[in-house]
Amino acid sequence: MDELQDIWIGRVDSETDQSQSRYHQVVRFQEQGENNVGLIGFASDEGVRRNHGRLGAKEGPNVIRKQLASLPWHFSNGIFDFGNIYCVDQALEDAQIKLGKAVSQVLNNNHKLIVLGGGHETTYGHYLGVREAIGSEKKLGIINIDAHFDMRPYDIEPTSGTMFKQILDDDPNASYFVMGIQQFGNTVSLFEEAKVKNVHYVLEEHLNHTAIEDLTTKLKQFIDRHDAVYLTLCMDVLNVSYAPGVSATNAFGLDPFKVREIIRTVLASDKTTSFDICEVNPAYDIDNRTAKLAAAFVNEAIHMFTTRK
């Protein structure tokens, strides 16, 4: 835990007044009690490497923590950091299984959970854990905020662009809804695959002009059809001016306010088990712009988890 303690440092306004606390003053590394928020890092960009993307996202979990550290803490619940799971010797599949076991354990201990990626291959391990925690028979809805379907073939090997096809091929009780799809960021065959798999999606150009009320209605209708849902965010869905530090930048991406509304809507539901945030790549970031935005999204997620009834 020494590595984590060196990361969770920052400004101190008061040593005794809890109303002036910041994240680094309240985060704990040993689990105590229930109904708190847990963090798990997935330090991997092996899926990105296999997908021929820009490497560096394996450093994402710790840079997000660093940006969270000095944010003011406004919540009554506790927050626990369970550390990082590392992808060793390019053994992505083994690392995803380890992540799944860790996710399942945290959820079974009645904590809300946020997984800090890593490449978007993070979400397959996240899925494994959610499925193990809720059981195989429950209807699981997966909501993805992303420019890409990530439903490419995986005949050779899984990558950061195959996870949702892997899930839908193997799990008849899982459904997929993706928001922010780029019309010209996905091949025709991927749109055809989405149709075959009954994937619900909203194009970026439509989402940017969709009223919040209409967006909320679509999300709630999807959530209502499932026993449990989890939310995943690929930071490359954002416009490059907001998020330059990602594995694949996006000129026509979403603005952060739209993404924040989606996070708030999905995490307001008590059916939502967990949230992951992926593709923060500090090697290409500018003035920590992407990491700061990711930390702000994580803070929003914690706010929704700790205030919902």
Short mmCIF file of the C-alpha atoms (twelve columns), coordinates in Angstrom:
data_MODEL
# 
_entry.id   MODEL 
# 
loop_
_atom_site.group_PDB 
_atom_site.id 
_atom_site.type_symbol 
_atom_site.label_atom_id 
_atom_site.label_alt_id 
_atom_site.label_comp_id 
_atom_site.label_asym_id 
_atom_site.label_seq_id 
_atom_site.Cartn_x 
_atom_site.Cartn_y 
_atom_site.Cartn_z 
_atom_site.pdbx_PDB_model_num 
ATOM 1   C CA . MET A 1   0.000   0.000   0.000   1 
ATOM 2   C CA . ASP A 2   3.044   2.311   0.153   1 
ATOM 3   C CA . GLU A 3   2.581   3.106   -3.539  1 
ATOM 4   C CA . LEU A 4   -0.990  4.246   -2.896  1 
ATOM 5   C CA . GLN A 5   -0.076  6.288   0.154   1 
ATOM 6   C CA . ASP A 6   2.501   8.157   -1.931  1 
ATOM 7   C CA . ILE A 7   -0.211  8.959   -4.489  1 
ATOM 8   C CA . TRP A 8   -2.937  10.050  -2.063  1 
ATOM 9   C CA . ILE A 9   -1.304  13.281  -0.972  1 
ATOM 10  C CA . GLY A 10  -2.369  16.891  -1.330  1 
ATOM 11  C CA . ARG A 11  -3.360  20.154  0.238   1 
ATOM 12  C CA . VAL A 12  -4.491  20.159  3.880   1 
ATOM 13  C CA . ASP A 13  -6.805  22.960  5.032   1 
ATOM 14  C CA . SER A 14  -7.352  21.530  8.512   1 
ATOM 15  C CA . GLU A 15  -6.135  18.524  10.477  1 
ATOM 16  C CA . THR A 16  -9.215  18.472  12.720  1 
ATOM 17  C CA . ASP A 17  -12.180 20.067  10.927  1 
ATOM 18  C CA . GLN A 18  -13.819 17.315  8.891   1 
ATOM 19  C CA . SER A 19  -15.827 19.857  6.908   1 
ATOM 20  C CA . GLN A 20  -12.535 20.928  5.314   1 
ATOM 21  C CA . SER A 21  -11.425 17.399  4.388   1 
ATOM 22  C CA . ARG A 22  -10.159 16.405  0.973   1 
ATOM 23  C CA . TYR A 23  -10.050 12.979  -0.661  1 
ATOM 24  C CA . HIS A 24  -6.519  12.157  0.437   1 
ATOM 25  C CA . GLN A 25  -7.507  12.735  4.061   1 
ATOM 26  C CA . VAL A 26  -10.466 10.330  4.062   1 
ATOM 27  C CA . VAL A 27  -9.404  7.503   1.735   1 
ATOM 28  C CA . ARG A 28  -8.638  4.234   3.538   1 
ATOM 29  C CA . PHE A 29  -6.754  1.125   2.446   1 
ATOM 30  C CA . GLN A 30  -8.422  -1.412  4.721   1 
ATOM 31  C CA . GLU A 31  -12.072 -2.294  4.343   1 
ATOM 32  C CA . GLN A 32  -14.334 -1.330  7.242   1 
ATOM 33  C CA . GLY A 33  -18.124 -1.612  7.314   1 
ATOM 34  C CA . GLU A 34  -20.573 -1.678  4.414   1 
ATOM 35  C CA . ASN A 35  -22.266 0.718   1.993   1 
ATOM 36  C CA . ASN A 36  -19.104 2.605   1.121   1 
ATOM 37  C CA . VAL A 37  -17.387 3.313   -2.191  1 
ATOM 38  C CA . GLY A 38  -14.504 1.143   -3.338  1 
ATOM 39  C CA . LEU A 39  -11.862 1.928   -5.940  1 
ATOM 40  C CA . ILE A 40  -9.966  -0.679  -7.941  1 
ATOM 41  C CA . GLY A 41  -7.338  0.198   -10.537 1 
ATOM 42  C CA . PHE A 42  -6.720  -1.918  -13.642 1 
ATOM 43  C CA . ALA A 43  -3.217  -1.025  -14.816 1 
ATOM 44  C CA . SER A 44  -3.321  -2.422  -18.340 1 
ATOM 45  C CA . ASP A 45  -3.085  -1.203  -21.891 1 
ATOM 46  C CA . GLU A 46  -2.325  -4.631  -23.339 1 
ATOM 47  C CA . GLY A 47  -5.707  -4.608  -25.102 1 
ATOM 48  C CA . VAL A 48  -4.818  -1.250  -26.633 1 
ATOM 49  C CA . ARG A 49  -1.468  -2.638  -27.796 1 
ATOM 50  C CA . ARG A 50  -3.224  -5.577  -29.460 1 
ATOM 51  C CA . ASN A 51  -5.628  -3.093  -31.047 1 
ATOM 52  C CA . HIS A 52  -2.715  -1.012  -32.414 1 
ATOM 53  C CA . GLY A 53  -3.594  2.015   -30.286 1 
ATOM 54  C CA . ARG A 54  -1.380  4.523   -28.476 1 
ATOM 55  C CA . LEU A 55  0.148   3.016   -25.346 1 
ATOM 56  C CA . GLY A 56  0.132   4.681   -21.933 1 
ATOM 57  C CA . ALA A 57  -3.339  4.004   -20.477 1 
ATOM 58  C CA . LYS A 58  -1.891  1.561   -17.944 1 
ATOM 59  C CA . GLU A 59  -0.772  4.652   -16.028 1 
ATOM 60  C CA . GLY A 60  -4.349  5.942   -15.967 1 
ATOM 61  C CA . PRO A 61  -5.458  4.643   -12.540 1 
ATOM 62  C CA . ASN A 62  -2.737  6.425   -10.623 1 
ATOM 63  C CA . VAL A 63  -2.976  9.740   -12.461 1 
ATOM 64  C CA . ILE A 64  -6.736  9.786   -11.810 1 
ATOM 65  C CA . ARG A 65  -6.047  9.143   -8.120  1 
ATOM 66  C CA . LYS A 66  -3.556  12.019  -8.059  1 
ATOM 67  C CA . GLN A 67  -6.159  14.399  -9.451  1 
ATOM 68  C CA . LEU A 68  -8.798  13.135  -7.025  1 
ATOM 69  C CA . ALA A 69  -6.515  13.491  -4.027  1 
ATOM 70  C CA . SER A 70  -6.956  17.226  -3.410  1 
ATOM 71  C CA . LEU A 71  -10.627 17.506  -4.338  1 
ATOM 72  C CA . PRO A 72  -12.859 18.470  -1.399  1 
ATOM 73  C CA . TRP A 73  -14.696 15.544  0.213   1 
ATOM 74  C CA . HIS A 74  -18.423 16.266  0.600   1 
ATOM 75  C CA . PHE A 75  -19.809 12.856  1.516   1 
ATOM 76  C CA . SER A 76  -20.709 10.941  4.665   1 
ATOM 77  C CA . ASN A 77  -19.794 7.502   3.318   1 
ATOM 78  C CA . GLY A 78  -16.281 6.115   3.439   1 
ATOM 79  C CA . ILE A 79  -14.001 5.460   0.475   1 
ATOM 80  C CA . PHE A 80  -11.606 2.523   0.210   1 
ATOM 81  C CA . ASP A 81  -8.820  2.051   -2.305  1 
ATOM 82  C CA . PHE A 82  -8.204  -1.630  -2.996  1 
ATOM 83  C CA . GLY A 83  -5.149  -0.943  -5.143  1 
ATOM 84  C CA . ASN A 84  -4.230  -1.926  -8.679  1 
ATOM 85  C CA . ILE A 85  -4.463  -5.147  -10.624 1 
ATOM 86  C CA . TYR A 86  -1.610  -5.317  -13.117 1 
ATOM 87  C CA . CYS A 87  -1.409  -7.029  -16.481 1 
ATOM 88  C CA . VAL A 88  1.876   -8.946  -16.337 1 
ATOM 89  C CA . ASP A 89  3.776   -10.354 -19.340 1 
ATOM 90  C CA . GLN A 90  0.947   -9.395  -21.738 1 
ATOM 91  C CA . ALA A 91  -1.352  -11.947 -20.032 1 
ATOM 92  C CA . LEU A 92  -4.485  -9.833  -20.485 1 
ATOM 93  C CA . GLU A 93  -6.981  -12.651 -20.044 1 
ATOM 94  C CA . ASP A 94  -5.470  -13.641 -16.678 1 
ATOM 95  C CA . ALA A 95  -5.553  -10.026 -15.501 1 
ATOM 96  C CA . GLN A 96  -9.202  -9.666  -16.531 1 
ATOM 97  C CA . ILE A 97  -10.111 -12.763 -14.521 1 
ATOM 98  C CA . LYS A 98  -8.285  -11.316 -11.488 1 
ATOM 99  C CA . LEU A 99  -10.165 -8.054  -11.912 1 
ATOM 100 C CA . GLY A 100 -13.447 -9.962  -12.109 1 
ATOM 101 C CA . LYS A 101 -12.720 -11.743 -8.824  1 
ATOM 102 C CA . ALA A 102 -11.873 -8.446  -7.131  1 
ATOM 103 C CA . VAL A 103 -14.996 -6.731  -8.481  1 
ATOM 104 C CA . SER A 104 -17.219 -9.587  -7.318  1 
ATOM 105 C CA . GLN A 105 -15.721 -9.511  -3.830  1 
ATOM 106 C CA . VAL A 106 -16.235 -5.764  -3.428  1 
ATOM 107 C CA . LEU A 107 -19.833 -5.933  -4.679  1 
ATOM 108 C CA . ASN A 108 -20.626 -8.911  -2.457  1 
ATOM 109 C CA . ASN A 109 -19.449 -6.859  0.512   1 
ATOM 110 C CA . ASN A 110 -22.188 -4.320  -0.292  1 
ATOM 111 C CA . HIS A 111 -19.941 -1.549  -1.538  1 
ATOM 112 C CA . LYS A 112 -20.486 0.668   -4.532  1 
ATOM 113 C CA . LEU A 113 -17.604 0.301   -6.941  1 
ATOM 114 C CA . ILE A 114 -15.581 2.397   -9.354  1 
ATOM 115 C CA . VAL A 115 -12.945 0.751   -11.538 1 
ATOM 116 C CA . LEU A 116 -10.157 3.003   -12.803 1 
ATOM 117 C CA . GLY A 117 -8.735  1.884   -16.157 1 
ATOM 118 C CA . GLY A 118 -6.526  1.236   -18.029 1 
ATOM 119 C CA . GLY A 119 -7.499  0.545   -21.583 1 
ATOM 120 C CA . HIS A 120 -11.124 -0.217  -22.312 1 
ATOM 121 C CA . GLU A 121 -10.309 -3.924  -21.992 1 
ATOM 122 C CA . THR A 122 -10.896 -3.040  -18.320 1 
ATOM 123 C CA . THR A 123 -14.623 -3.387  -18.816 1 
ATOM 124 C CA . TYR A 124 -14.473 -7.090  -19.678 1 
ATOM 125 C CA . GLY A 125 -12.965 -7.866  -16.274 1 
ATOM 126 C CA . HIS A 126 -15.526 -5.522  -14.738 1 
ATOM 127 C CA . TYR A 127 -18.294 -7.460  -16.497 1 
ATOM 128 C CA . LEU A 128 -16.957 -10.807 -15.243 1 
ATOM 129 C CA . GLY A 129 -17.143 -9.546  -11.676 1 
ATOM 130 C CA . VAL A 130 -20.617 -8.051  -11.962 1 
ATOM 131 C CA . ARG A 131 -21.957 -11.227 -13.543 1 
ATOM 132 C CA . GLU A 132 -20.414 -13.375 -10.830 1 
ATOM 133 C CA . ALA A 133 -21.857 -11.126 -8.119  1 
ATOM 134 C CA . ILE A 134 -25.435 -11.028 -9.444  1 
ATOM 135 C CA . GLY A 135 -25.650 -14.583 -10.809 1 
ATOM 136 C CA . SER A 136 -26.064 -15.938 -14.304 1 
ATOM 137 C CA . GLU A 137 -29.857 -15.704 -14.578 1 
ATOM 138 C CA . LYS A 138 -30.396 -12.009 -13.927 1 
ATOM 139 C CA . LYS A 139 -30.811 -9.616  -16.827 1 
ATOM 140 C CA . LEU A 140 -27.740 -7.412  -17.006 1 
ATOM 141 C CA . GLY A 141 -27.748 -4.136  -18.904 1 
ATOM 142 C CA . ILE A 142 -24.423 -2.633  -19.929 1 
ATOM 143 C CA . ILE A 143 -24.408 1.092   -20.710 1 
ATOM 144 C CA . ASN A 144 -21.346 2.379   -22.522 1 
ATOM 145 C CA . ILE A 145 -20.469 6.007   -23.278 1 
ATOM 146 C CA . ASP A 146 -18.164 5.566   -26.245 1 
ATOM 147 C CA . ALA A 147 -17.357 6.623   -29.790 1 
ATOM 148 C CA . HIS A 148 -16.881 2.973   -30.776 1 
ATOM 149 C CA . PHE A 149 -18.957 -0.192  -30.577 1 
ATOM 150 C CA . ASP A 150 -15.921 -2.282  -29.501 1 
ATOM 151 C CA . MET A 151 -17.495 -5.330  -31.130 1 
ATOM 152 C CA . ARG A 152 -14.691 -6.408  -33.435 1 
ATOM 153 C CA . PRO A 153 -13.970 -10.094 -34.077 1 
ATOM 154 C CA . TYR A 154 -11.668 -11.792 -31.593 1 
ATOM 155 C CA . ASP A 155 -10.708 -14.873 -33.626 1 
ATOM 156 C CA . ILE A 156 -7.015  -14.189 -33.073 1 
ATOM 157 C CA . GLU A 157 -7.159  -12.667 -29.576 1 
ATOM 158 C CA . PRO A 158 -9.267  -10.293 -27.480 1 
ATOM 159 C CA . THR A 159 -8.313  -6.615  -27.560 1 
ATOM 160 C CA . SER A 160 -9.643  -3.302  -26.299 1 
ATOM 161 C CA . GLY A 161 -12.034 -3.359  -29.254 1 
ATOM 162 C CA . THR A 162 -13.700 -6.752  -28.780 1 
ATOM 163 C CA . MET A 163 -15.207 -6.816  -25.271 1 
ATOM 164 C CA . PHE A 164 -18.860 -6.275  -26.021 1 
ATOM 165 C CA . LYS A 165 -18.932 -8.889  -28.759 1 
ATOM 166 C CA . GLN A 166 -17.295 -11.300 -26.307 1 
ATOM 167 C CA . ILE A 167 -19.994 -10.553 -23.749 1 
ATOM 168 C CA . LEU A 168 -22.956 -10.758 -26.115 1 
ATOM 169 C CA . ASP A 169 -21.663 -13.930 -27.766 1 
ATOM 170 C CA . ASP A 170 -21.456 -15.737 -24.420 1 
ATOM 171 C CA . ASP A 171 -24.180 -14.198 -22.263 1 
ATOM 172 C CA . PRO A 172 -27.818 -14.512 -23.392 1 
ATOM 173 C CA . ASN A 173 -28.968 -12.447 -20.411 1 
ATOM 174 C CA . ALA A 174 -26.839 -9.394  -21.221 1 
ATOM 175 C CA . SER A 175 -27.911 -6.369  -23.277 1 
ATOM 176 C CA . TYR A 176 -25.856 -3.463  -24.558 1 
ATOM 177 C CA . PHE A 177 -26.649 0.249   -24.979 1 
ATOM 178 C CA . VAL A 178 -23.904 2.560   -26.278 1 
ATOM 179 C CA . MET A 179 -24.131 6.335   -26.480 1 
ATOM 180 C CA . GLY A 180 -21.849 8.616   -28.504 1 
ATOM 181 C CA . ILE A 181 -21.163 6.373   -31.490 1 
ATOM 182 C CA . GLN A 182 -19.223 8.057   -34.293 1 
ATOM 183 C CA . GLN A 183 -20.813 7.353   -37.683 1 
ATOM 184 C CA . PHE A 184 -17.425 7.365   -39.406 1 
ATOM 185 C CA . GLY A 185 -15.458 5.936   -36.510 1 
ATOM 186 C CA . ASN A 186 -16.944 2.452   -37.002 1 
ATOM 187 C CA . THR A 187 -16.996 0.248   -40.080 1 
ATOM 188 C CA . VAL A 188 -20.176 -0.752  -41.878 1 
ATOM 189 C CA . SER A 189 -19.679 -4.299  -40.620 1 
ATOM 190 C CA . LEU A 190 -19.740 -3.067  -37.010 1 
ATOM 191 C CA . PHE A 191 -23.092 -1.360  -37.567 1 
ATOM 192 C CA . GLU A 192 -24.337 -4.618  -39.078 1 
ATOM 193 C CA . GLU A 193 -23.017 -6.596  -36.094 1 
ATOM 194 C CA . ALA A 194 -24.772 -4.170  -33.747 1 
ATOM 195 C CA . LYS A 195 -28.032 -4.789  -35.592 1 
ATOM 196 C CA . VAL A 196 -27.606 -8.573  -35.411 1 
ATOM 197 C CA . LYS A 197 -26.919 -8.366  -31.659 1 
ATOM 198 C CA . ASN A 198 -29.876 -5.992  -31.025 1 
ATOM 199 C CA . VAL A 199 -27.566 -3.304  -29.678 1 
ATOM 200 C CA . HIS A 200 -29.210 -0.033  -28.718 1 
ATOM 201 C CA . TYR A 201 -27.118 2.972   -29.725 1 
ATOM 202 C CA . VAL A 202 -27.257 6.732   -30.162 1 
ATOM 203 C CA . LEU A 203 -24.952 8.482   -32.617 1 
ATOM 204 C CA . GLU A 204 -22.752 11.298  -31.357 1 
ATOM 205 C CA . GLU A 205 -24.308 13.810  -33.761 1 
ATOM 206 C CA . HIS A 206 -27.768 12.956  -32.425 1 
ATOM 207 C CA . LEU A 207 -26.702 12.783  -28.791 1 
ATOM 208 C CA . ASN A 208 -25.157 16.246  -28.906 1 
ATOM 209 C CA . HIS A 209 -28.542 17.653  -29.968 1 
ATOM 210 C CA . THR A 210 -30.782 15.465  -27.788 1 
ATOM 211 C CA . ALA A 211 -32.633 17.185  -24.971 1 
ATOM 212 C CA . ILE A 212 -31.681 15.968  -21.516 1 
ATOM 213 C CA . GLU A 213 -35.273 14.885  -20.892 1 
ATOM 214 C CA . ASP A 214 -35.311 12.648  -23.992 1 
ATOM 215 C CA . LEU A 215 -31.919 11.225  -23.088 1 
ATOM 216 C CA . THR A 216 -33.050 10.463  -19.552 1 
ATOM 217 C CA . THR A 217 -36.162 8.718   -20.860 1 
ATOM 218 C CA . LYS A 218 -34.107 6.433   -23.141 1 
ATOM 219 C CA . LEU A 219 -31.753 5.513   -20.337 1 
ATOM 220 C CA . LYS A 220 -34.499 4.831   -17.800 1 
ATOM 221 C CA . GLN A 221 -36.390 2.648   -20.275 1 
ATOM 222 C CA . PHE A 222 -33.258 0.559   -20.808 1 
ATOM 223 C CA . ILE A 223 -32.548 0.319   -17.082 1 
ATOM 224 C CA . ASP A 224 -36.151 -0.689  -16.306 1 
ATOM 225 C CA . ARG A 225 -35.808 -3.767  -18.529 1 
ATOM 226 C CA . HIS A 226 -32.936 -5.179  -16.468 1 
ATOM 227 C CA . ASP A 227 -32.296 -6.518  -12.998 1 
ATOM 228 C CA . ALA A 228 -28.897 -4.822  -12.774 1 
ATOM 229 C CA . VAL A 229 -26.812 -2.452  -14.872 1 
ATOM 230 C CA . TYR A 230 -23.287 -1.157  -14.898 1 
ATOM 231 C CA . LEU A 231 -21.864 1.915   -16.614 1 
ATOM 232 C CA . THR A 232 -18.610 2.176   -18.531 1 
ATOM 233 C CA . LEU A 233 -17.049 5.353   -19.932 1 
ATOM 234 C CA . CYS A 234 -14.372 5.433   -22.610 1 
ATOM 235 C CA . MET A 235 -12.763 8.865   -22.426 1 
ATOM 236 C CA . ASP A 236 -12.179 8.904   -26.191 1 
ATOM 237 C CA . VAL A 237 -15.893 9.709   -26.594 1 
ATOM 238 C CA . LEU A 238 -15.067 13.286  -25.605 1 
ATOM 239 C CA . ASN A 239 -13.985 16.031  -27.952 1 
ATOM 240 C CA . VAL A 240 -10.197 16.166  -28.171 1 
ATOM 241 C CA . SER A 241 -10.180 19.726  -26.819 1 
ATOM 242 C CA . TYR A 242 -11.480 18.341  -23.511 1 
ATOM 243 C CA . ALA A 243 -9.634  15.003  -23.564 1 
ATOM 244 C CA . PRO A 244 -6.376  15.034  -25.537 1 
ATOM 245 C CA . GLY A 245 -4.819  12.326  -23.362 1 
ATOM 246 C CA . VAL A 246 -6.588  9.227   -24.682 1 
ATOM 247 C CA . SER A 247 -5.614  6.246   -26.786 1 
ATOM 248 C CA . ALA A 248 -7.639  7.472   -29.807 1 
ATOM 249 C CA . THR A 249 -8.589  11.156  -30.000 1 
ATOM 250 C CA . ASN A 250 -11.933 12.349  -31.336 1 
ATOM 251 C CA . ALA A 251 -12.452 15.602  -33.254 1 
ATOM 252 C CA . PHE A 252 -16.267 15.459  -33.113 1 
ATOM 253 C CA . GLY A 253 -16.681 14.112  -29.613 1 
ATOM 254 C CA . LEU A 254 -19.098 14.897  -26.815 1 
ATOM 255 C CA . ASP A 255 -18.785 17.734  -24.362 1 
ATOM 256 C CA . PRO A 256 -18.304 16.908  -20.654 1 
ATOM 257 C CA . PHE A 257 -21.713 18.260  -19.637 1 
ATOM 258 C CA . LYS A 258 -23.552 15.685  -21.722 1 
ATOM 259 C CA . VAL A 259 -21.377 12.903  -20.301 1 
ATOM 260 C CA . ARG A 260 -21.996 14.160  -16.775 1 
ATOM 261 C CA . GLU A 261 -25.762 14.013  -17.317 1 
ATOM 262 C CA . ILE A 262 -25.517 10.411  -18.464 1 
ATOM 263 C CA . ILE A 263 -23.434 9.499   -15.415 1 
ATOM 264 C CA . ARG A 264 -25.899 11.199  -13.101 1 
ATOM 265 C CA . THR A 265 -28.910 9.534   -14.692 1 
ATOM 266 C CA . VAL A 266 -27.510 6.002   -14.728 1 
ATOM 267 C CA . LEU A 267 -25.963 6.089   -11.265 1 
ATOM 268 C CA . ALA A 268 -29.126 7.537   -9.752  1 
ATOM 269 C CA . SER A 269 -30.716 4.103   -10.203 1 
ATOM 270 C CA . ASP A 270 -30.304 1.611   -7.386  1 
ATOM 271 C CA . LYS A 271 -29.970 -1.061  -10.072 1 
ATOM 272 C CA . THR A 272 -26.557 0.328   -11.010 1 
ATOM 273 C CA . THR A 273 -23.861 -1.765  -9.372  1 
ATOM 274 C CA . SER A 274 -20.735 0.004   -10.521 1 
ATOM 275 C CA . PHE A 275 -18.902 2.312   -12.915 1 
ATOM 276 C CA . ASP A 276 -15.629 2.123   -14.805 1 
ATOM 277 C CA . ILE A 277 -13.678 4.862   -16.562 1 
ATOM 278 C CA . CYS A 278 -11.131 3.966   -19.221 1 
ATOM 279 C CA . GLU A 279 -8.547  5.193   -21.734 1 
ATOM 280 C CA . VAL A 280 -6.956  8.031   -19.766 1 
ATOM 281 C CA . ASN A 281 -3.501  8.140   -21.311 1 
ATOM 282 C CA . PRO A 282 -1.134  10.522  -19.482 1 
ATOM 283 C CA . ALA A 283 1.571   10.055  -22.104 1 
ATOM 284 C CA . TYR A 284 -0.462  12.276  -24.446 1 
ATOM 285 C CA . ASP A 285 -2.239  14.515  -21.958 1 
ATOM 286 C CA . ILE A 286 -1.885  18.308  -21.906 1 
ATOM 287 C CA . ASP A 287 -1.606  19.996  -18.487 1 
ATOM 288 C CA . ASN A 288 -3.367  16.953  -16.942 1 
ATOM 289 C CA . ARG A 289 -6.526  18.069  -18.738 1 
ATOM 290 C CA . THR A 290 -7.853  14.569  -19.357 1 
ATOM 291 C CA . ALA A 291 -6.887  13.246  -15.937 1 
ATOM 292 C CA . LYS A 292 -8.582  16.188  -14.222 1 
ATOM 293 C CA . LEU A 293 -11.755 15.623  -16.228 1 
ATOM 294 C CA . ALA A 294 -11.686 11.912  -15.419 1 
ATOM 295 C CA . ALA A 295 -11.319 12.728  -11.720 1 
ATOM 296 C CA . ALA A 296 -14.292 15.085  -11.977 1 
ATOM 297 C CA . PHE A 297 -16.379 12.276  -13.511 1 
ATOM 298 C CA . VAL A 298 -15.311 9.904   -10.729 1 
ATOM 299 C CA . ASN A 299 -16.300 12.523  -8.170  1 
ATOM 300 C CA . GLU A 300 -19.716 12.804  -9.854  1 
ATOM 301 C CA . ALA A 301 -20.087 9.029   -9.679  1 
ATOM 302 C CA . ILE A 302 -19.236 8.996   -5.976  1 
ATOM 303 C CA . HIS A 303 -21.699 11.824  -5.401  1 
ATOM 304 C CA . MET A 304 -24.489 9.820   -7.068  1 
ATOM 305 C CA . PHE A 305 -23.593 6.583   -5.279  1 
ATOM 306 C CA . THR A 306 -23.514 8.227   -1.858  1 
ATOM 307 C CA . THR A 307 -26.656 10.343  -2.185  1 
ATOM 308 C CA . ARG A 308 -29.074 7.997   -3.902  1 
ATOM 309 C CA . LYS A 309 -31.823 6.420   -1.826  1 
# 
